[in-house]
Amino acid sequence: MLKSAAVAALVLSAGTAFAAPEAYTFDPTHSQIVFDYNHLGFSTTTGMFGGIEGEISFDAEDPAASTVTATFPITAMLTGVAERDQHFLSADFFGGEGKDETVTFVSKSIEITGEETALITGDLTLNGVTKEVVLDTVLNQQGTHPMANKAWLGFDATTTLLRSDFNAGMFAPAVSDEVRVRISIEAQKAE
């Protein structure tokens, strides 16, 4: 009896050690990107993006082996001022002929920095330009969603981008070239 219990424990622990990463898909109703920048030294202007889709391949045993991909349409931008939104979507910034409306992020590596923190390095493609960015990321929670009754993940991340790196640097440096970005993502286990 003791021998079979030891064998069962060994088999179970071996299965856990080699557990495959699990796929999670973004919950677009609870995922958003908020950005802000300095406007001529007078104010901090804020906007946001919705419509974010993506997938996380989450490896709970080896989080550094996890991956994330995300996409969203640039047209999902909202600043609260219709005229500003139209200007941002013009050829001066994100619109115009030959500019791709889809923004993508594809992770390349994850450096674990603490129990719930990591630096996620990946390629961000915006305006047809691809640059490497680093997301300073916090795992807010991993567990069962109380309403959906399924496995759920929640993350926040921050980074700073230069508009000029992505061919959107009009009026810089008077209007700040630096844009601070805050990301909040909820993801549900894929079925």
C-alpha positions, 0 to 999 in steps of 0.5 A: 500500500505504501509503495503504490502511494509513493508511485502515485505521488511520483507520477503526479509530481512528474506530471506537474513538473512537465505541465504544458503551458495553458492558453488564455484569451484576452477578455476585451471588455476588461482590457484596455490601454491608457496613454498620456503625454505632456501638452506644451507644458500646460497639461497632461492629455490622456487617451485610451484604446479598447478592442484589444485581442490577444492570447497568453500562453501561460506556463505556471511552472516556468513563467519565463517560458510564457508568451503573449501576443496582442492586437488592436485597431488604431481606430479604437482610440478615444481621447474624449475630444472628437476633433483630436481623435480625427487629427490623431487618425489623420496622416499627421499621426496614425492615418493616411495612405500606406499606414497599417491600422492594426497595432501588434505586440509579440513577446520575445522574452520574459525576465522574472523580477519578483514573485508577481513581477516580470519584464516582458520584451517584445516587438511592437508594430505601430504605423508599419514600424516595428520596435522592441519595447519592454513592458514592466508587468505585474501579475495582479491575480490568478484564480477562478473568476467568481462570475464566469467560474473559470480560470482567469488571469489579470495583469497590469503593465507600463512602458514609455514610448517615443512617438517619433520612433513610430512616425508619429512625432508631429509637434515634438518636442513641444508636445512631448515625444514621450508617451506613458502607457498603462496596460490592464489585461484580463484573460480567460482560459481558452476552451 
